[in-house]
């Protein structure tokens, strides 16, 4: 995802309502999100679908890494050689 440009990417809801197609094109072309405000406060974010999916995949990966680190800290890890043998047994079946 591209870095947010505050002067271009934060829009009031009233402006968003009248130019939805333009904002969707902007998000698609720039790969930057558009922050939608109401009464001066952020209320929503418009993202490109591909950028959203990529962000979700990264979050899932980071979550998996954190779970793994927690398991290792709690002594729940598996030795490399044991993991390797387990995988090789599964492949051979």
Backbone as CSV, one residue per row, in Angstrom:
resi,resn,N_x,N_y,N_z,CA_x,CA_y,CA_z,C_x,C_y,C_z
1,UNK,0.852,-1.168,0.000,0.000,0.000,0.000,0.898,1.231,0.000
2,UNK,0.554,2.181,-0.811,1.305,3.426,-0.883,1.053,4.271,0.358
3,UNK,1.991,5.113,0.653,1.888,5.999,1.811,0.775,7.024,1.608
4,UNK,0.032,7.284,2.659,-1.075,8.238,2.636,-0.553,9.648,2.398
5,UNK,-1.207,10.389,1.519,-0.900,11.803,1.297,-2.068,12.596,1.860
6,UNK,-1.853,13.193,3.002,-2.940,13.822,3.749,-3.698,14.857,2.917
7,UNK,-2.982,15.657,2.131,-3.651,16.705,1.351,-4.547,16.136,0.247
8,UNK,-4.319,14.897,-0.168,-5.108,14.298,-1.243,-6.044,13.189,-0.782
9,UNK,-5.740,12.570,0.331,-6.403,11.320,0.684,-7.352,11.396,1.877
10,UNK,-7.606,12.555,2.386,-8.597,12.708,3.457,-9.709,13.593,2.920
11,UNK,-10.909,13.040,2.883,-12.035,13.730,2.257,-13.256,13.719,3.168
12,UNK,-13.982,14.826,3.217,-15.233,14.832,3.995,-16.298,13.982,3.306
13,UNK,-17.193,13.439,4.098,-18.260,12.588,3.588,-19.087,13.299,2.524
14,UNK,-19.368,14.572,2.707,-20.171,15.309,1.719,-19.487,15.328,0.352
15,UNK,-18.176,15.511,0.338,-17.428,15.494,-0.924,-17.373,14.075,-1.499
16,UNK,-17.245,13.098,-0.625,-17.200,11.697,-1.061,-18.512,11.294,-1.727
17,UNK,-19.627,11.693,-1.138,-20.946,11.347,-1.681,-21.116,11.828,-3.125
18,UNK,-20.625,13.022,-3.406,-20.837,13.587,-4.739,-19.825,13.095,-5.770
19,UNK,-18.752,12.441,-5.308,-17.733,12.004,-6.262,-17.238,10.597,-6.029
20,UNK,-18.140,9.692,-5.662,-17.745,8.321,-5.311,-16.924,7.672,-6.423
21,UNK,-17.366,7.771,-7.653,-16.651,7.128,-8.765,-15.227,7.673,-8.884
22,UNK,-15.076,8.980,-8.702,-13.735,9.580,-8.777,-12.825,9.063,-7.667
23,UNK,-13.371,8.878,-6.484,-12.559,8.404,-5.368,-12.185,6.931,-5.544
24,UNK,-13.100,6.153,-6.101,-12.775,4.757,-6.384,-11.658,4.690,-7.423
25,UNK,-11.723,5.532,-8.437,-10.662,5.582,-9.446,-9.348,6.025,-8.814
26,UNK,-9.404,7.020,-7.945,-8.197,7.501,-7.268,-7.535,6.384,-6.463
27,UNK,-8.331,5.650,-5.708,-7.808,4.547,-4.895,-7.198,3.474,-5.798
28,UNK,-7.883,3.170,-6.873,-7.378,2.155,-7.802,-6.064,2.604,-8.446
29,UNK,-6.007,3.850,-8.888,-4.828,4.350,-9.603,-3.617,4.560,-8.684
30,UNK,-3.854,5.084,-7.494,-2.738,5.447,-6.604,-2.354,4.330,-5.645
31,UNK,-3.259,3.373,-5.431,-3.064,2.302,-4.438,-2.970,2.860,-3.019
32,UNK,-3.441,4.084,-2.837,-3.477,4.694,-1.506,-4.916,4.685,-1.003
33,UNK,-5.099,4.526,0.295,-6.467,4.586,0.835,-6.978,6.024,0.858
34,UNK,-8.282,6.168,0.901,-8.909,7.472,1.114,-9.596,7.412,2.468
35,UNK,-9.279,8.378,3.318,-9.904,8.481,4.636,-11.120,9.382,4.500
36,UNK,-12.253,8.900,4.949,-13.496,9.665,4.862,-13.812,10.201,6.250
37,UNK,-14.075,11.505,6.301,-14.358,12.133,7.593,-15.810,12.594,7.664
38,UNK,-16.274,12.692,8.885,-17.608,13.239,9.151,-17.472,14.118,10.380
39,UNK,-17.847,15.367,10.251,-17.700,16.348,11.332,-16.241,16.429,11.790
40,UNK,-15.326,16.330,10.825,-13.909,16.490,11.115,-13.210,15.280,11.715
41,UNK,-13.915,14.177,11.861,-13.319,12.968,12.433,-13.362,11.829,11.426
42,UNK,-12.304,11.020,11.395,-12.260,9.879,10.497,-13.337,8.865,10.849
43,UNK,-14.106,8.423,9.831,-15.176,7.451,10.076,-15.065,6.216,9.199
44,UNK,-14.301,6.297,8.097,-14.199,5.144,7.203,-12.942,5.262,6.352
45,UNK,-12.565,4.120,5.775,-11.408,4.071,4.883,-11.818,3.327,3.625
46,UNK,-11.510,3.906,2.474,-11.764,3.262,1.199,-10.436,2.723,0.687
47,UNK,-10.388,1.389,0.461,-9.161,0.725,0.026,-9.371,0.008,-1.295
48,UNK,-8.298,-0.099,-2.076,-8.294,-0.946,-3.255,-8.436,-2.397,-2.793
49,UNK,-9.190,-3.204,-3.501,-9.442,-4.584,-3.091,-8.143,-5.377,-2.975
50,UNK,-7.267,-5.251,-3.965,-6.005,-5.986,-3.924,-5.169,-5.559,-2.717
51,UNK,-5.148,-4.277,-2.428,-4.397,-3.777,-1.271,-4.987,-4.323,0.027
52,UNK,-6.315,-4.399,0.106,-6.976,-4.948,1.290,-6.621,-6.420,1.473
53,UNK,-6.681,-7.193,0.384,-6.354,-8.618,0.467,-4.902,-8.823,0.882
54,UNK,-4.004,-8.024,0.324,-2.587,-8.108,0.685,-2.395,-7.795,2.167
55,UNK,-3.082,-6.791,2.648,-2.997,-6.415,4.061,-3.509,-7.550,4.952
56,UNK,-4.606,-8.188,4.562,-5.152,-9.307,5.333,-4.166,-10.475,5.383
57,UNK,-3.529,-10.767,4.247,-2.551,-11.857,4.202,-1.369,-11.564,5.130
58,UNK,-0.918,-10.319,5.132,0.198,-9.935,6.009,-0.200,-10.066,7.477
59,UNK,-1.414,-9.660,7.803,-1.887,-9.777,9.182,-1.962,-11.242,9.623
60,UNK,-2.438,-12.112,8.733,-2.505,-13.536,9.056,-1.109,-14.105,9.281
61,UNK,-0.170,-13.720,8.436,1.204,-14.195,8.579,1.813,-13.706,9.896
62,UNK,1.621,-12.426,10.205,2.144,-11.891,11.463,1.512,-12.576,12.670
63,UNK,0.234,-12.878,12.576,-0.447,-13.588,13.655,0.142,-14.984,13.832
64,UNK,0.387,-15.674,12.716,0.983,-17.011,12.783,2.384,-16.961,13.400
65,UNK,3.151,-15.957,13.027,4.505,-15.804,13.587,4.420,-15.565,15.087
66,UNK,3.492,-14.706,15.516,3.354,-14.419,16.944,2.924,-15.661,17.714
67,UNK,2.010,-16.431,17.162,1.591,-17.678,17.810,2.785,-18.617,17.944
68,UNK,3.582,-18.722,16.888,4.768,-19.590,16.914,5.765,-19.134,17.969
69,UNK,6.004,-17.838,18.040,6.935,-17.311,19.050,6.436,-17.605,20.465
70,UNK,5.136,-17.437,20.674,4.562,-17.732,21.986,4.706,-19.217,22.333
71,UNK,4.487,-20.078,21.351,4.633,-21.510,21.582,6.082,-21.852,21.942
72,UNK,7.034,-21.254,21.233,8.446,-21.499,21.536,8.800,-21.033,22.941
73,UNK,8.299,-19.860,23.328,8.564,-19.333,24.673,7.991,-20.243,25.758
74,UNK,6.902,-20.933,25.439,6.251,-21.820,26.404,6.776,-23.251,26.322
75,UNK,7.837,-23.439,25.561,8.427,-24.767,25.441,7.610,-25.734,24.615
76,UNK,6.763,-25.224,23.760,5.887,-26.072,22.957,6.441,-26.298,21.550
77,UNK,7.666,-25.895,21.314,8.259,-26.024,19.990,8.616,-27.464,19.655
78,UNK,8.917,-27.703,18.398,9.321,-29.006,17.898,10.736,-28.858,17.354
79,UNK,11.599,-29.795,17.682,12.958,-29.750,17.168,12.943,-29.840,15.647
80,UNK,13.901,-29.189,15.028,13.983,-29.157,13.573,13.993,-30.563,12.980
81,UNK,14.827,-31.426,13.525,14.947,-32.789,12.983,13.627,-33.548,13.114
82,UNK,12.916,-33.361,14.227,11.620,-34.026,14.405,10.597,-33.517,13.388
83,UNK,10.586,-32.214,13.166,9.657,-31.623,12.206,9.968,-32.130,10.792
84,UNK,11.239,-32.170,10.468,11.660,-32.645,9.157,11.217,-34.095,8.927
85,UNK,11.432,-34.951,9.909,11.030,-36.348,9.787,9.521,-36.495,9.660
86,UNK,8.783,-35.685,10.385,7.325,-35.729,10.313,6.842,-35.353,8.912
87,UNK,7.426,-34.322,8.359,7.028,-33.881,7.007,7.403,-34.931,5.974
88,UNK,8.611,-35.482,6.099,9.032,-36.508,5.144,8.127,-37.730,5.194
89,UNK,7.666,-38.104,6.378,6.743,-39.241,6.498,5.418,-38.939,5.796
90,UNK,4.934,-37.693,5.934,3.687,-37.314,5.282,3.831,-37.320,3.766
91,UNK,4.951,-36.868,3.270,5.179,-36.821,1.822,5.248,-38.228,1.236
92,UNK,5.827,-39.141,1.974,6.017,-40.508,1.474,4.720,-41.297,1.438
93,UNK,3.702,-40.858,2.132,2.420,-41.604,2.167,1.670,-41.476,0.866
